Amino acid sequence: MIAFFNTNIPDPVAFSVFGLEIMWYGIFVGLGALIAATVAYRRAPKHEIEPDGMIDVMIISLVAGIVGARAYYVLFNWADYSGDFIKIINIRQGGLAIHGGLIAGFLTCLIICRLRGMGVLNAFDLFAPCIALGQSIGRWGNYFNSEAHGGATELPWGIPVDGQMVHPTFLYESLWCIILFFILVFIDNRRTYDGQTFLSYGVLYSLERFFVESLRTDSLMLGFFKQAQIMSAAVFAVCIAAMIVLKKNTMKKGRIFFSRRV
């Protein structure tokens, strides 16, 4: 059988600087964030948003997203982190939950936009495709940490973890997110109401995450259920409902934008 990936377990360390190990995980997460921010900066004028005015929004929301992603992960693995503050804040070995990052990031963006009198949904529409792009890149950090994987498989694109070949669920999500980026850009360029791109992201990402999560063996759990599947189902339902409401309002009032009202 032809293997698409190297059958050797990847080294999580990219290189060392004066004895400090630089992890591939951090490189890919940072690279994804940087490229996402660059695309958001360049697309800001399409949303009638001053690019320079969005830099601090992006930076603050990104920092809040990382904190939220870590807090979410630690919360659902509290038994492993209780009483060890250094371990809690050490993200070098991985341990970020995307749902926690999205919640914290979007809430932070909402607060800042409100304080500045900016359209919240309009800003969300700007960021949604860029977040999908950043996710597609950042997910490769999971490969080098041998995490976020599925169960055993004989498929040629399996990756080695603990002596067996497993589903590279990080790859499935990475591929979907890069496709999602282009879909969302297409939608964003033709949106008929503010929030359409953002809600489309919620629907399409949640749909993918629900099914990919079923393959994973390292999921965060909520009782007997996989937390990510519960969250994905809830976000999917809420976004569909919101899209129906906003579309009805658009049909009643004509083509409207909520960027000055929300």
The 8 nearest C-alpha neighbors of each residue, nearest first, counted from 0:
[[1, 2, 155, 154, 153, 3, 156, 157],
 [0, 2, 155, 3, 156, 4, 154, 157],
 [3, 1, 155, 4, 156, 0, 5, 157],
 [2, 4, 156, 155, 1, 5, 157, 158],
 [5, 3, 2, 6, 156, 158, 157, 155],
 [4, 6, 7, 3, 2, 158, 8, 9],
 [5, 7, 159, 4, 8, 158, 2, 164],
 [8, 6, 5, 9, 159, 4, 158, 10],
 [7, 9, 159, 6, 10, 160, 145, 5],
 [10, 8, 143, 7, 11, 145, 142, 144],
 [9, 11, 12, 143, 8, 13, 144, 23],
 [12, 10, 143, 144, 23, 22, 9, 13],
 [13, 11, 22, 10, 14, 23, 21, 20],
 [12, 14, 23, 22, 21, 11, 15, 10],
 [15, 13, 21, 12, 20, 16, 22, 19],
 [14, 16, 20, 19, 21, 18, 17, 13],
 [15, 17, 19, 18, 20, 14, 21, 13],
 [18, 16, 19, 15, 20, 14, 21, 13],
 [17, 19, 16, 15, 20, 14, 21, 12],
 [20, 18, 16, 15, 17, 21, 14, 22],
 [21, 19, 15, 14, 22, 12, 18, 16],
 [20, 22, 14, 15, 13, 12, 19, 23],
 [23, 21, 12, 24, 13, 25, 11, 20],
 [22, 24, 26, 13, 25, 11, 12, 140],
 [25, 23, 140, 22, 27, 26, 28, 141],
 [24, 26, 28, 23, 22, 27, 29, 91],
 [25, 27, 23, 29, 24, 28, 30, 22],
 [26, 28, 137, 30, 29, 140, 24, 25],
 [29, 27, 137, 25, 31, 30, 26, 24],
 [28, 30, 32, 26, 27, 31, 25, 33],
 [31, 29, 27, 33, 32, 28, 26, 34],
 [30, 32, 133, 136, 137, 28, 34, 29],
 [33, 31, 35, 29, 30, 133, 34, 36],
 [34, 32, 30, 36, 35, 31, 29, 37],
 [33, 35, 37, 31, 36, 32, 30, 38],
 [34, 36, 129, 32, 133, 38, 33, 37],
 [35, 37, 39, 33, 34, 38, 40, 32],
 [38, 36, 34, 40, 39, 35, 33, 41],
 [37, 39, 41, 35, 40, 36, 42, 34],
 [40, 38, 36, 42, 37, 41, 43, 129],
 [41, 39, 37, 50, 43, 38, 42, 36],
 [40, 42, 38, 39, 43, 37, 50, 44],
 [41, 43, 39, 40, 45, 44, 38, 125],
 [42, 44, 48, 46, 40, 45, 50, 41],
 [45, 43, 47, 46, 48, 42, 49, 50],
 [46, 44, 43, 47, 42, 48, 188, 125],
 [45, 47, 44, 48, 43, 121, 125, 42],
 [48, 46, 44, 45, 43, 49, 50, 121],
 [47, 49, 43, 44, 46, 50, 45, 52],
 [48, 50, 52, 51, 44, 43, 47, 53],
 [51, 49, 40, 53, 52, 43, 48, 44],
 [52, 50, 53, 54, 49, 40, 55, 48],
 [51, 53, 49, 50, 54, 55, 48, 56],
 [52, 54, 56, 50, 51, 55, 57, 49],
 [55, 53, 57, 56, 51, 52, 58, 50],
 [54, 56, 58, 57, 53, 59, 52, 51],
 [57, 55, 53, 59, 54, 58, 60, 108],
 [58, 56, 60, 54, 55, 59, 61, 53],
 [57, 59, 55, 61, 60, 56, 54, 62],
 [58, 60, 62, 56, 61, 57, 55, 63],
 [59, 61, 104, 63, 57, 107, 58, 62],
 [62, 60, 64, 58, 63, 59, 57, 104],
 [61, 63, 59, 65, 64, 60, 58, 66],
 [62, 64, 60, 66, 61, 65, 104, 103],
 [65, 63, 100, 104, 61, 67, 103, 62],
 [64, 66, 68, 62, 67, 63, 100, 69],
 [67, 65, 63, 69, 64, 68, 70, 62],
 [66, 68, 100, 99, 64, 70, 103, 65],
 [69, 67, 100, 99, 96, 95, 65, 71],
 [68, 70, 95, 72, 66, 71, 67, 73],
 [71, 69, 67, 73, 72, 68, 74, 66],
 [70, 72, 99, 74, 68, 69, 73, 67],
 [73, 71, 69, 96, 74, 75, 70, 95],
 [74, 72, 76, 70, 75, 77, 71, 69],
 [73, 75, 77, 71, 76, 72, 70, 69],
 [74, 76, 72, 73, 77, 219, 71, 220],
 [77, 75, 73, 74, 78, 79, 72, 80],
 [78, 76, 74, 80, 79, 73, 81, 75],
 [77, 79, 76, 80, 81, 75, 73, 74],
 [80, 78, 77, 76, 81, 73, 83, 82],
 [81, 79, 77, 83, 78, 87, 82, 86],
 [82, 80, 77, 83, 78, 79, 84, 87],
 [81, 83, 84, 80, 87, 86, 79, 85],
 [82, 84, 86, 85, 80, 81, 87, 79],
 [85, 83, 87, 86, 82, 88, 80, 81],
 [86, 84, 87, 88, 83, 89, 80, 82],
 [85, 87, 89, 84, 83, 88, 80, 90],
 [88, 86, 84, 85, 89, 80, 83, 73],
 [87, 89, 85, 86, 90, 84, 69, 70],
 [90, 88, 86, 91, 87, 85, 92, 93],
 [91, 89, 93, 92, 88, 94, 69, 95],
 [90, 92, 93, 89, 22, 25, 24, 94],
 [91, 93, 90, 94, 144, 89, 24, 22],
 [94, 92, 90, 91, 95, 24, 144, 141],
 [93, 95, 90, 72, 69, 96, 92, 73],
 [96, 94, 69, 68, 72, 93, 97, 65],
 [97, 95, 68, 72, 99, 98, 71, 69],
 [96, 98, 100, 99, 68, 101, 95, 64],
 [99, 97, 101, 100, 96, 102, 68, 227],
 [98, 100, 68, 67, 71, 102, 97, 96],
 [99, 101, 68, 64, 67, 97, 103, 98],
 [102, 100, 104, 98, 99, 103, 105, 97],
 [101, 103, 99, 105, 100, 104, 106, 98],
 [104, 102, 64, 67, 106, 100, 101, 105],
 [105, 103, 64, 60, 101, 107, 106, 63],
 [104, 106, 108, 107, 102, 103, 101, 109],
 [107, 105, 109, 103, 108, 104, 102, 110],
 [108, 106, 110, 104, 109, 105, 60, 103],
 [107, 109, 105, 111, 106, 110, 60, 112],
 [110, 108, 106, 112, 107, 111, 119, 105],
 [109, 111, 113, 107, 108, 112, 114, 106],
 [110, 112, 114, 108, 113, 109, 115, 107],
 [113, 111, 117, 115, 109, 114, 110, 119],
 [114, 112, 116, 110, 115, 111, 109, 117],
 [115, 113, 111, 112, 116, 110, 117, 109],
 [116, 114, 112, 113, 117, 111, 110, 118],
 [115, 117, 113, 114, 112, 118, 259, 111],
 [118, 116, 112, 115, 113, 119, 259, 258],
 [258, 117, 119, 121, 259, 261, 120, 122],
 [120, 118, 122, 121, 109, 112, 261, 117],
 [121, 119, 194, 123, 122, 193, 118, 124],
 [120, 122, 124, 258, 118, 193, 119, 123],
 [123, 121, 125, 119, 124, 120, 118, 126],
 [122, 124, 120, 126, 125, 121, 197, 127],
 [125, 123, 197, 196, 121, 122, 127, 126],
 [126, 124, 122, 123, 127, 39, 121, 43],
 [125, 127, 123, 129, 124, 128, 130, 39],
 [126, 128, 130, 197, 124, 129, 125, 123],
 [129, 127, 180, 131, 183, 130, 126, 184],
 [130, 128, 35, 132, 126, 131, 127, 39],
 [129, 131, 133, 127, 132, 128, 126, 134],
 [130, 132, 134, 176, 128, 129, 180, 133],
 [133, 131, 129, 135, 130, 134, 180, 177],
 [134, 132, 31, 130, 35, 136, 131, 135],
 [133, 135, 137, 131, 136, 132, 138, 130],
 [134, 136, 173, 176, 132, 133, 177, 138],
 [137, 135, 31, 133, 134, 138, 139, 27],
 [136, 138, 28, 27, 134, 31, 139, 140],
 [137, 139, 140, 136, 141, 169, 135, 134],
 [140, 138, 142, 141, 137, 136, 27, 169],
 [139, 141, 24, 138, 142, 27, 143, 137],
 [142, 140, 144, 146, 139, 143, 138, 145],
 [141, 143, 145, 139, 140, 144, 146, 169],
 [142, 144, 11, 9, 140, 145, 141, 10],
 [143, 145, 141, 11, 146, 142, 140, 24],
 [146, 144, 142, 143, 141, 160, 147, 148],
 [147, 145, 141, 148, 144, 142, 217, 143],
 [148, 146, 169, 141, 217, 168, 215, 149],
 [149, 147, 168, 167, 146, 215, 166, 169],
 [148, 150, 215, 166, 214, 216, 165, 168],
 [149, 151, 165, 166, 216, 214, 215, 152],
 [152, 150, 165, 164, 166, 163, 149, 153],
 [151, 153, 165, 154, 164, 166, 157, 150],
 [154, 152, 155, 157, 164, 151, 165, 156],
 [153, 155, 156, 152, 157, 166, 2, 164],
 [156, 154, 2, 157, 1, 3, 153, 0],
 [157, 155, 3, 154, 2, 4, 158, 167],
 [156, 158, 165, 164, 166, 155, 154, 167],
 [157, 159, 164, 165, 167, 4, 160, 156],
 [160, 158, 164, 163, 8, 6, 162, 165],
 [161, 159, 162, 163, 145, 164, 158, 165],
 [162, 160, 163, 159, 164, 8, 145, 165],
 [161, 163, 160, 159, 164, 8, 165, 7],
 [164, 162, 159, 160, 161, 165, 151, 158],
 [163, 165, 159, 158, 157, 151, 152, 160],
 [164, 166, 151, 152, 157, 150, 158, 149],
 [165, 167, 149, 157, 168, 150, 152, 148],
 [168, 166, 148, 169, 170, 157, 158, 149],
 [167, 169, 171, 148, 170, 166, 149, 172],
 [168, 170, 172, 167, 171, 138, 147, 173],
 [171, 169, 173, 168, 167, 172, 174, 139],
 [170, 172, 168, 174, 173, 169, 175, 167],
 [173, 171, 175, 169, 170, 174, 176, 168],
 [174, 172, 135, 170, 176, 175, 171, 138],
 [175, 173, 171, 177, 172, 176, 170, 178],
 [174, 176, 172, 178, 173, 177, 179, 171],
 [175, 177, 179, 135, 131, 173, 178, 174],
 [178, 176, 180, 179, 174, 135, 175, 132],
 [177, 179, 175, 176, 180, 181, 182, 174],
 [178, 180, 176, 182, 177, 181, 175, 183],
 [179, 181, 128, 177, 183, 178, 131, 182],
 [182, 180, 184, 183, 179, 178, 185, 177],
 [183, 181, 179, 185, 180, 184, 186, 178],
 [182, 184, 186, 180, 185, 128, 181, 187],
 [185, 183, 187, 181, 186, 182, 188, 128],
 [184, 186, 182, 183, 188, 187, 181, 189],
 [187, 185, 183, 189, 184, 188, 190, 196],
 [188, 186, 184, 190, 189, 196, 185, 183],
 [187, 189, 185, 186, 190, 184, 45, 183],
 [190, 188, 186, 187, 191, 185, 184, 192],
 [191, 189, 187, 186, 192, 188, 195, 196],
 [190, 192, 254, 189, 255, 193, 195, 256],
 [193, 191, 256, 190, 255, 195, 194, 254],
 [192, 194, 256, 121, 120, 257, 195, 258],
 [193, 195, 120, 197, 196, 124, 198, 192],
 [194, 196, 198, 197, 193, 192, 199, 190],
 [197, 195, 124, 199, 187, 198, 194, 183],
 [196, 198, 124, 200, 194, 127, 199, 195],
 [197, 199, 201, 200, 238, 195, 196, 194],
 [200, 198, 196, 202, 201, 197, 203, 195],
 [199, 201, 197, 198, 203, 202, 204, 196],
 [202, 200, 198, 199, 204, 203, 205, 238],
 [201, 203, 235, 199, 205, 200, 204, 238],
 [204, 202, 206, 200, 205, 201, 199, 207],
 [203, 205, 207, 206, 201, 200, 202, 208],
 [206, 204, 231, 208, 202, 207, 203, 235],
 [205, 207, 203, 204, 209, 208, 202, 210],
 [208, 206, 204, 205, 209, 210, 211, 203],
 [207, 209, 205, 211, 210, 206, 212, 204],
 [210, 208, 228, 212, 206, 207, 211, 231],
 [209, 211, 213, 212, 208, 207, 206, 214],
 [212, 210, 208, 213, 214, 209, 207, 168],
 [211, 213, 215, 214, 210, 209, 208, 228],
 [212, 214, 211, 210, 215, 209, 228, 225],
 [215, 213, 149, 212, 211, 150, 216, 168],
 [216, 214, 149, 212, 148, 213, 217, 218],
 [215, 217, 149, 218, 150, 148, 214, 147],
 [218, 216, 215, 147, 219, 148, 146, 149],
 [219, 217, 216, 220, 215, 225, 212, 226],
 [218, 220, 226, 225, 75, 217, 221, 227],
 [221, 219, 225, 226, 224, 222, 218, 223],
 [222, 220, 226, 224, 225, 223, 219, 75],
 [221, 223, 224, 220, 225, 226, 219, 75],
 [222, 224, 221, 220, 225, 226, 219, 229],
 [225, 223, 221, 222, 220, 226, 229, 228],
 [226, 224, 220, 228, 227, 221, 219, 218],
 [225, 227, 220, 229, 221, 228, 219, 224],
 [228, 226, 230, 229, 225, 231, 212, 209],
 [227, 229, 209, 231, 230, 226, 225, 232],
 [230, 228, 226, 232, 227, 231, 233, 225],
 [229, 231, 227, 233, 228, 232, 234, 226],
 [230, 232, 205, 228, 234, 233, 229, 209],
 [231, 233, 235, 229, 230, 234, 228, 236],
 [234, 232, 230, 236, 235, 231, 237, 229],
 [235, 233, 237, 231, 236, 232, 238, 230],
 [234, 236, 202, 232, 238, 233, 237, 205],
 [235, 237, 239, 233, 234, 238, 240, 232],
 [238, 236, 234, 240, 239, 235, 241, 233],
 [237, 239, 241, 198, 235, 240, 236, 234],
 [238, 240, 242, 236, 241, 237, 235, 243],
 [241, 239, 237, 243, 238, 242, 236, 244],
 [242, 240, 238, 244, 243, 239, 245, 237],
 [243, 241, 239, 245, 240, 244, 246, 238],
 [242, 244, 246, 240, 241, 245, 247, 239],
 [245, 243, 241, 247, 242, 246, 248, 240],
 [246, 244, 248, 242, 247, 243, 241, 249],
 [245, 247, 249, 243, 248, 244, 242, 250],
 [248, 246, 250, 244, 249, 245, 243, 251],
 [247, 249, 245, 251, 246, 250, 252, 244],
 [248, 250, 246, 253, 252, 247, 251, 254],
 [249, 251, 247, 253, 248, 252, 246, 254],
 [252, 250, 248, 249, 253, 247, 246, 254],
 [253, 251, 249, 250, 248, 254, 255, 247],
 [252, 254, 249, 250, 251, 255, 248, 191],
 [253, 255, 249, 191, 252, 192, 256, 250],
 [256, 254, 192, 249, 253, 257, 252, 191],
 [255, 257, 192, 193, 258, 254, 191, 259],
 [256, 258, 260, 193, 259, 261, 255, 118],
 [118, 257, 259, 121, 260, 256, 261, 120],
 [260, 258, 118, 257, 261, 117, 256, 116],
 [261, 259, 257, 258, 118, 256, 119, 117],
 [260, 118, 257, 119, 258, 259, 120, 117]]
